[in-house]
C-alpha cells in the first residue's frame, strides 16, 4: 500500500486525521494570478484505493485550471479564478454515487486519446514556461548585471530541458519496447489517471474495452513523447487553446433535432412524435451518437418493433420518424454521415399486409350515412360542446360534399366563404396565421354543393359574419399543435361509434373516401375531382394546360359542372332542408 502511495503524485495522508489530501505546488508564474502558492484539497476518504482514484480526478481538474490561467496571462480585465470554488464541484462529486458511474465505451476512445495528447502537451508547455526565466524589459536588458543573470538562468533552464530530453528518450525507448511486446502495464497508471480524470470508472467497464484503450493509449503516448522531444529541440508545436470535447455536440440526436426544426420546420405534432420514438430507440440502443448508428442497429430496431406485434404501418412510420431529421441535416451538408442508415432498411409489406393497410380506412356506406344523419345532432338540434356546437352539425356535411380534410374545414374563416359566378365557394388555404394545408395542391377553391345551400349554409355563414366572428366555427379551440379539430375528431369518433358503428375502419376521413367514390360513380372528370379534393394531379394531366403556382388550373365552369354532377343517391337528407327545393 505504501508503494501505491509513493507512486501517486500529490497524494498525502493528513498528519492528524490520517484522511487523504491532494497537495500540489503552484508554478511560480501562476502564483500571483491565483493568489496562492499551493493547492490543498481534502479527498474525503480514509481508504487508500479510493484516495488514489480521487487524487487523479483532482489532478486532472487542477491541470485544467492551470491551463486556463496560463491562457489568460497578459490578458487584462479577465474574471479571476478561485481554485477553491473551481474544485468544490469535484469534492461534491466524491459523495455523489452517480459521479463515477460512467463505464468506458468503444466510441469514447478516439476522443479520450486526443484529449490525453492535448493535455500532455498543454501540461508540458506549463512546465516549460515555469522553468524559463521571465523576459527582461528594454531597461533591464541595458543593465549588464541583470543581463548576465538572465543569461545564466537561461543556460540553467536549457540544461534542465536537455536533461528532460534525455529522460524522454529513455522513456520513449521503454514505450517502444512495450509496444513490440504488447505490455500495457507501462501505461497502467496514466490510463487509470486519464479515465478517472474524465469521470469514467474502469471497474464498471468491459475489460476488453479497457485493454483496447490502454494499448491505444500506449501508441498515443509514444506520439506525445516524440512531440515533447521535438518541442525541446525548438519545434513550434502548440497545444490547442480549447481541448477537444469528449462528446461532439454536433453528432447528437439533440443537435440533429435542433437543425431539423430550424431548417425543415416540421409541425409540432410530428416533432413530438419523433421525440417519443427516439426515447423508444434509446431504450433499446442507448445514447448512440448519430455517426455510430449502423444499418445493423436499425435492423435490430425494426425486429424489436415487429416483436411487439405492431402493425406494419406503425413500424414503417416509426422508422420514417427517425429517418427524417438525419435526412434533413444530410441534405444541408452538415452531417458526418454519407448514408442515412434508416434509408437502408426497407419495410416490405406482404400482399396480405398491403391489403390490410388498404382496408384500414373505408368510405362510408350509404347505410352508415342514413343512420348518422338521423341521429340527435341532425334531427333534434343537439349541439354538443365537445363537438364545437354548430360545428357538430356542419362539419360532417361539409366533409361529405367537399371531401375536404377535417382540419381544412375546422380552420375556415368567414372570409374563406366567397361568392363568385353567382355561387358560394369555400377557399381552402394557409393564408391565415393559424391556417395550414397538407400540400401545395391543397390550396384550392371549391363550389358549395347545392345540398349544403338547401340546408341553410349561406344563412349560417351570414349569421357568423353578422355576429362579428372571424372564424366559421368559433367554438373550436386551437391546441398546442396548431390544430382546431383535435377535440372535434375525438367527439366525432365517439359519436359515430355510439350511434352508427364502432368498426375502426370508419372515421371522419371516410367522408373523403366517400366523396371520391361519389365523383367516380357520377362520372366526374378525374382532373376536376382531384382539383375539388386537393389532390396533386398525376402524370400527363398536370403537364399541359393553364397553371397557377405550377399546378394545372381548371376553369370555374369546369369545377361548377363537376360539383353539380355529384349526387348522393339512396340517402334521404330532405329533413335537413330549410330552403325549399325548386318545383
Secondary structure, 3 states (H helix, E strand, C coil): CHHHHHHCCCEEECCCCCCEEEEEECCHHHHHHHCCCEEEEECCCCCHHHHHHHHHHHHHHHHHHHHHHHHHCCCCCCCCCCHHHHHHHHHHHHCCCCCCCECCCHHHHHHHHHHHHHHHHHHHHHHHHHHCCCCCCHHHHCCHHHHHHHHHHHHHHHHHHHHHHHHHHHHHHHHHHHHHHCCHHHHHHHHHHHHHHCCECHHHCCHHHHHHHHHHHHHHHHHHHHHHHHHHCCCCCCCCCCCCCCCCHHHCHHHHHHHHHHHCCCCHHHHHHHHHHHHHHHHHHCCCCHHHCCHHHHHHHHHHHHHCCCCHHHHHHHHHHHHHHHHHHHHCCCCCCCCCHHHHCCCCCCHHHHHHHHCCCCCCCHHHHHHHCCCHHHHCCCCCCCCCCHHHHHHHHHHHHHCCCHHHHHCCEHHHEEEECCEEEEEECCCCCCCCCCCHHHCEEEECCHHHHHCCHHHHHHHHHHCCCCECCCCCCCCCCCCCCHHHHHHHHHHHHHHCCCCCCCCCCHHHHHHHHHHHHCCCCHHHHHHHHCCCCCHHHHCCCCEECCEECCCHHHHHHHHHHCCCCCCCCHHHCCCCCCC
